[in-house]
Amino acid sequence: MGQSNAHLNENIFTFAGANNIDVRIFIKELGDQLRIFGNSRPTKDNKCIREARADCLCSLQGNIQVPQEAGKADDGNIGKPFRQEDLFERIRGLLDLECEDPEAPPPAAATATPRKIEKIMVGIPSSGFTDFCLVVAKDKGFYLQEGLEVEYQVMNSDLAIKAMVGGSEVDYTTSWGSSVRAAVQGVPIKAVAAELDKTPHILVTRQEIKSVADLRGKKIGVASIGGTVDVLARIALKKAGVDPDKEVTMVAIPDSATRLVSVRTGVIDGSVIDPAFAITAEKEGLSLLVRFKDVVDIAMSGLVTTDKRIKENPDQVLRTVRATVKGCQYLRDPKNRAEMVKLMTQEFKLSPEVADRTYDLSIDTVSEDGIPRDSAVQTDIDTARERSGVKENIPLSQVVDYSFARKVKEGR
């Protein structure tokens, strides 16, 4: 009788949580193990193969290349790209080989089949450090541990919110500020976990602009009109005595990289951009005029979803929050610094020097537990009330739901 599925499949998602290795390394090791097991029968101790399987499950990446060293266990398809669910099923098959053990006890009743991988789409306002927790969680396999295959797409905040509420393609958005402000006006959505509970954004300007007051009559690039980047720019202008509605022109340019090019080429005179691109701007001779984490108490990014999803699929929301918070914690851990800097160079096409400085400039804005300060959320609520004319006080419970983040913090 073959080794029981019950023995191999026991709570593999939980088992996977304790292990993290690169899937390419695992495939080579798996090939070696299979060749060894092919030449000699395993003893009653099957721990090694269970641990190998757990290592693989927590390390699967989307669309990886399986290396030639994996041996012949892959029936001629080695070296071809696999979708992660294809690879997942293939490795399960490899590990369910006939492995008789005359000393092993009779197989127990089969355990429940691991949950089906759910695909979810997250709309992000721009690429950069603001959503790096998401990138880390996906890269480390934290979402897959929770049975989730996450894709993210850069899109306008308003579009992401409308698509999410309409049930069209988008399941979550990380447009935290825009979402909180929409919830103030009655849109049925809630922020459920912060990625950044302070903003790392920086106001970058052309070199001839020496102060915020010099931006009178100029053009400023923001991700979207009414979005958090727009709010940050307006706060800086007001503090300098500049009327953002009358004395400057706000230009919507969705991505930080594109806004940087626009400043460099003179299309606009300044922009609030992600620190990953601000360091590059400084190297090119542009001015870093305002570091907003020092002057504005506001949360910058985090998971938002609909009231409907929270009510109808709370388990998925909890798993999504758990994986994202785990990504933030992994990013924050000083022992992972070199790995995170390397990932930034790959994800944002930065030089090692720029990625290194970006990490140092931004790491203190990353949330530890997904629960921001009430005052940081109140800034967005007050901004929304002022701009929309809402008179009544808005309770935090109308715009945020931290119950999932609290469960994660408690280890549930």
N, C-alpha and C positions, 0 to 999 in steps of 0.2 A: 504494500500500500504506500502511496506517495505521502510525503510529509504533509500534515494536515493544513488546510487553509486557515483553520482556527489558530494554529501555532504561528503561522506566518503573518496573518492579517491583524493580530491582536492590537487594537487601538493604535494603528500606525501613525495617525496624525499627532497623537499625544507623544508617542515614542520619538517622532521626528523632531520635536521641539528642542531636545537636548543636544542635537547634532547639527553642525553646519560645515559642509565642505563643498568645494567646487565640483559641479556635476561632471566636468571633463575628467577630473582626477578620479572620481568615483567610477566612471565607466571603465577606465583602465584597470582599476583595482577589481572591479566586478569581473572583467574578463579573466584576470589572473585567478580569482577565486573559483570561477566556473571551471577553468581548466584543471585546477587542483581537485575540485570535487568530482570532476569527470574521471579522474584516474584513481580515486580512492573513495570509499564510502564514508560519509560523515559519522562521527560518533554521536552519542546521545546529546552532546552539548552543541546545540544549533545556534548558540548566542551570536556567533560571528556573522552568520548570514542574516539574522534578524537586524543586527545593528547596521550592517551594510545597506540593507533595504531602507532603514530609517534615515540613514545619511543621504541616500539618494532622494527620498521623498521630500526632504526639507531643502533640497538644493536645486530642484528642477527649474530651469529657466525657459522662457518662451523662445521657440525657433533656434535651438542650439545645434551645433554641428557635432555629431558623434565621431570621435577620433578613430583612426585605423587600429590603434593599439587594443581596441576592445575585444579582439579575437574573433572567432567565427560564430559567436553565440547569436549573431544578429542576421542569420540566414541570407547573407549577400547584400544587405541594405546598408552596411557600415559606410560611413562617410557622407551619407545623404542627410539633409535636414529633416528634423521631425518637429511637428507641433508638440507642445508639452503633453497634451492628453494622449497622443500616440505613443510617445516615449514612456509615459506613465504606465500604460497598459502593457507595453512590450517588456518593461523591466519586471512588472508583476509576473508575467509569463515566465521569464527567465528564472525567477526565484521560486516558482511553483514546480520545479523539476522533481522527478522521482528521486528520493533520497531515503532509502530504507534504513531503519535503525532497529535492529532486533531487540535492543534493550529499552527502546522508547515505550512509554505507556500508550494504550489505545488512544486514538485521536478523540479529542473532546468535540462536542457539538459545535458546528460552525458558528463563528461570531458574525455579527452584522457586517454586511459589505460596506467598505468605506464610502462615505458620502460622495455623491456625484459632484464633479467640479462645476461650480457656477461661474458664469462669465458676467462681469459687471463693468460698466463703462463710467469713468470719472472725467468730468469736464474740468480742465484747469485753465486759469486765466492767462498764464504765460509760462514758458519754460524758465527754470532758474532755481535758486536755492529755496525759494518760498515753498516749493513742493518736493523738496529733496527727500523728506521723510517717506513720501510715497514711492520714490525711486528706490530708496534703500530697502524698503519693505518688500518690494517686488524682486529686487536683485538678490536678496537673501532668502527668498522663498517663503517669507512669512505669510503671504496671502495664500499660497498653495497649502501651507500647513492647516489653514482654516477652510480649505476646500473652495478657494476662490481663485479665479483667473482674472486678473485686473488689467484693463487697458485704460490709458488716459489720452486725452486729446485736447490740444489748445483750442479754446473757443471763447468768444465774448461772454462775459459774466451774465448779462441779461439773457442771451440765447441759451446758455447752459441751464439757467434757472427755469426758463419757459419750457425747455425740452424735458427737464426733470419733472416738473409739475404736470406736464402733459403726458407723461409716461412714454415719451418718445426717445429711445436710444440711451439717454443719460440717466444713470441710477444715482449718482452722487456728484457733487461739485465741491471744489476747494475754494471757491470764491466766497470766502467767509464774510467779509465786510458787506459786500453787495447783497448777500443772502440775509444777513441780520437786518439790514435796512429794508429789504423787501418784506421780511417777516413783520417788521414794525407796521407796515402798511396792510397787513392781513394776509399775505401770501402764506399758504399752509406748508411751511418748511421749518426745519430746526437745524441749528448747528449742533453737532454731536461730539466733536473732538477737535481740539486745536492742534495744528502742527507747529506753528510759530505763535507764541503768545506775546511776542514783541515784534516790531517790524525791523528788518535789516535793511530796508530800502534807503537809497541815497539820492539826493537831488544833484544831478550832474548838469553842468552848464558849459557853454563855450568859454574859452579862457578870458575873453574881454569882460565877462560879467563877474564882478567882484562881490556882489551882495544880492540878496533876494530882492531888495528894492530896485536893483538894476533891471529886473525883469518886467518893469512897466512897459507896456506896448509891445511885448515880445510874445512868442509862441512857445507853449509848454506841452510836451508830449505826455499823454497818460494812457493807461491800458484801455479804459472806457470811460465815457462821461458818466459820473455818478458812482464809479467804482472806488475801491479803497485807495488806489494810486492817485486818483483824482482828489479824493478827500485829503490825502496827505499833502498834496500840492497846495490845496486851498488853505489848509491850516498854516502852512509855512508862509504863504503870501499874506494872510491876515495878520499873523504875528509881526510881519515887517511893515504893516500899514498899507498893503497893496490890496485893492478890491479885485478878487478873482473873477467876478462877473463882469466888470467894466474895464479893467485896466490890463488884462492879459487875454490871450486867445488859447483855449484848451483844444488840443488836437488829439483825437483818438487814434492810437497806433497800438494794436494788441500786444505785441511781443517786445520784451526788453531789448533783445538783440537788434530788432528793427528800429526801435527808438534810439538806440545808441548810434546806429548808422545815420539816422536822421539828424541828430545833433552834430555829428562829425561833418556831415555834408552841408549843414546850414539850412536844412529844410525846416528845422525848429531850433530854438535857442537854448532849450534845456529840457530835462525830463527826469521824472522819478523812475529809477530803474533798480533791478535786482543787483545785489552786491557782486554776484558772479561776473557781471558785465561792467560794474562801476570800476573795479580794479583795472580792467582793460582800458576803460575810458581815461583813468588817471595816467596810465602808461603812455597814452596817446596825446597827452597834454591838455585834456579837458579838466575842469575844476570839479571837485567834490564839495559842493556848497553846504549841504545839510545832511547830517546823519540822523534819520528820524527816530531811531530807538532812544536817542538822548532827549528828544523834545515832545514826543507824542506817546501817550499811553493807549495803545490799541493793539488788538490781536490781528495777525496778518493773514493767516491761512489755516485751513482745517476742513474736516469733513462736514458736509451738509447734505441732508436728504429730506424727503417729504414726510409730512405727518402720516400719510397713508402707508408708506413703507415701514415707518416706526411701529405702527399699529399692526400691520398685516405680516411683517417679516422681521420681527425684532431679533431673531437668532442671526440672520444675515448681517444686520446692522452691528450687533455685538461682535461678530467675527471680523467684520471690516474694521471696526474701531480697534479691536485687540491687535490686529496685524499692523495697523498704522502706528499705533502708540509704540509697539515693539520696534518699528522702524526708526521712530524718533529717539527712542532710548539707545538703540544701537549706534545711531549717529552721534549722540551726545557722549558716549563712553570714550574717554581719552585713549584707551588702549586700541581703539579702532581708527584712530586719527589718520594714520598713513593709508589705510585701506579706503577710507572715505575721501581723502584728497585724490587718490588715484581714480576712484569712481567719478568724481567731479570732472577730472580731465577728460574722461571718456564720454560722459553724458553731455557736458556743455562745451566740449571742444576747447578747453582752456589749457594754457601752458601749466606745467607743474607749479611754477612760481605763483601764477595768478590764482590757481586753485588753492594753494597753501594759504595765501593771504585772505582769500574769500572765507575759508574755514575759520580762521582766527577772528575775522571781523564779524562773523555771523553766528557762531555756534551758541553764544549765550542767549539767542532769541528762540532756540528750539525748546518746545514744551517738554517737560519731564513726564507728565501724566495725562496730557490731553485736556486738562481743565485750566482755562485761563483765569486771570483775576477778573472779578466782577466789574471793576473800574474800566478794564480794557474793552469789555463788551458795551459798557455804558456809553463810551465815547461814540460808538457806532449808533446806538439808540438815539442819543442826543442829536447827532448829525442828521439822522433820518427825520426826526421830529421837526427839526428846524427847517429842513428843505421841503418837507411835504406838508407842513402846516398842521401836523397832528398835535392837538392840545393836551390830551389826557396822558397820564403817566403810563408807560409800558413796562410791565413786569418782565424780569429776565426769563421767566418760564414761557413767555410767548415766543421767544426767539432762540432759546437754547434748551437742550436736554442732555444733561451730563450723566444721566443714569447709567449709560453704557460705559463711559469712561471710569465711573466710580466702581462698577463691577470689575473692570479690568484691574484697577488699582488694588482692589480687595482680593485679586487672584481668582475671580470667578469666570 
